[in-house]
């Protein structure tokens, strides 16, 4: 699994990081990890705390000589792939990963991995608990690529009949731009599609993961997507109203609010009824006689 990147620990001053700090950090974490934690026998004849260099090198898939150079500060430009492997082997916490990322950037100008955003598929336990508290409202968490990562039962009942969850890894942009059912679900499909493409343009910025996603969309969605992509629409909305045609309850007017989460790679979207008719229909879908309340349209 790819790791989540978060900011550095509080009090961390990137400018004050001295030469050799990356190696010292890796060495300190190696010495603090018990063999049992990574599935190795502890033994009774260990002369040093934590893991031996040979053990960590094996777990990370690198040579002992290279790990030695890293820890001694003789190699200052490890690849993102190597740093990611070391972070996983050392069982680093999110906070430690964020600090390692800062050290890597300060030392070499590169981040842990050019595919670092894939770590944004991990939803924290606290965010999952928040979603449970938001029931029965239709709420969901997406990453920067609009992959659906977690959602309430209310959202599941709302969009499953549309076909959103038929993909192995459901993605809202992919569904909107490649599934013909999306045109029926969204009466204002043209605007929704433009907003998704605007999001992709904003995200691109040399990110190879986004480039690969755009390439797949070009092959699957064809001319429709290529034309829209070349037009470079702008104006992706983070709040507003949207109309949805539901196969079971008919037309729904939904207000949505988007909240960026702490690592800025995930977003929580909350949907609420925009009128009394929609409130009644959402309550019917959720099996609640009361609960969701209308919000003012605007």
C-alpha positions, -999 to +999 in steps of 0.1 A: +000+000+000+013+035-008+017+058+021-002+089+031+019+121+030+010+147+056+027+179+068+057+179+091+053+177+129+045+209+146+076+230+153+095+216+124+116+243+106+125+231+071+151+259+067+169+248+098+174+212+087+211+205+087+231+184+062+229+147+072+196+150+089+179+126+065+204+099+073+203+106+110+165+103+110+165+070+091+191+056+115+171+067+146+140+050+133+158+018+124+172+017+159+138+022+175+119-005+156+118-039+173+124-070+152+091-084+164+072-054+150+083-063+115+079-100+119+116-109+127+128-130+156+143-109+184+171-133+194+192-129+226+225-119+211+217-085+196+244-059+204+224-030+190+188-018+196+162-021+169+169-036+134+203-044+119+211-026+087+210-059+068+175-066+081+161-032+071+179-034+037+162-067+031+128-055+041+131-024+019+146-042-011+179-023-012+216-032-006+232-028+028+259-007+012+234+018-001+216+020+032+249+026+049+256+055+025+222+070+032+226+068+070+260+083+068+249+111+046+271+101+017+241+097-006+218+127-004+195+120-034+176+087-028+147+081-052+111+085-041+107+047-046+135+040-021+122+064+005+087+050+002+101+014+007+121+025+037+091+043+053+069+011+048+096-012+062+101+010+092+063+012+099+065+050+101+035+069+114+018+095+093+036+123+112+070+106+107+062+101+070+054+138+067+087+147+084+106+123+061+090+139+031+102+173+043+137+161+048+138+145+013+126+178-003+151+199+017+179+175+008+173+168-028+143+187-041+123+155-046+094+140-027+089+104-016+074+092-048+061+107-081+030+086-074+028+099-038-009+108-042-019+071-043-015+072-005-045+095-004-067+064-008-063+058+029-091+072+050-083+079+086-102+062+114-114+096+127-128+105+093-146+072+092-161+080+126-172+114+114-190+098+084-209+075+108-220+105+128-233+122+096-258+094+088-283+095+072-270+124+051-255+115+018-218+122+024-186+108+009-148+112+008-129+114-024-092+119-031-077+144-055-085+121-085-122+118-074-118+082-064-146+073-039-129+062-007-156+062+020-192+071+022-223+070+043-252+045+039-272+075+028-249+082-001-248+045-010-286+044-013-286+076-033-261+067-060-259+029-062-290+027-084-273+051-108-244+026-114-217+046-096-205+016-076-203-010-104-166-003-111-140-021-089-126+013-079-155+038-083-144+072-096-168+101-100-150+117-130-147+084-148-184+076-142-195+111-154-174+111-185-176+075-197-209+060-184-239+069-206-262+066-175-245+098-161-262+119-188-296+107-175-286+111-139-274+147-143-299+169-163-271+196-163-245+170-175-226+194-197-219+217-167-210+187-144-186+173-171-170+208-175-164+210-138-147+176-136-124+185-166-116+219-149-106+199-118-083+177-139-066+207-155-061+222-120-046+190-108-023+182-137+007+204-131+032+178-142+017+150-120+023+117-140-007+100-122-031+127-136-014+125-170-020+088-171-056+092-160-062+118-187-047+095-213-071+067-203-100+090-204-090+101-239-090+065-251-123+056-234-144+087-237-130+096-272-137+128-290-162+140-265-135+142-238-107+153-261-128+183-273-137+193-238-102+189-225-088+211-253-114+238-245-099+240-210-131+248-190-127+266-157-149+272-127-151+239-107-175+245-078-169+236-042-204+245-031-238+250-048-269+231-059-272+202-083-302+184-098-302+146-099-326+123-116-330+092-094-346+060-109-365+053-077-377+087-064-374+110-093-360+145-094-338+156-065-324+191-058-293+188-037-271+214-020-235+204-017-206+216+004-170+206-001-144+205+027-107+199+022-092+175+047-060+180+066-036+166+041-052+185+012-054+154-009-089+143+002-122+161+003-154+155+023-186+163+003-219+167+022-252+166+003-283+181+018-319+185+004-324+218-013-362+218-010-390+201+009-398+175-019-361+164-019-361+162+019-391+138+018-375+117-010-341+114+007-357+104+040-377+077+020-345+064+005-327+063+039-357+047+056-360+077+080-393+093+087-374+125+097-338+135+100-326+154+070-335+190+069-338+214+040-311+240+035-316+273+019-309+272-019-283+296-032 
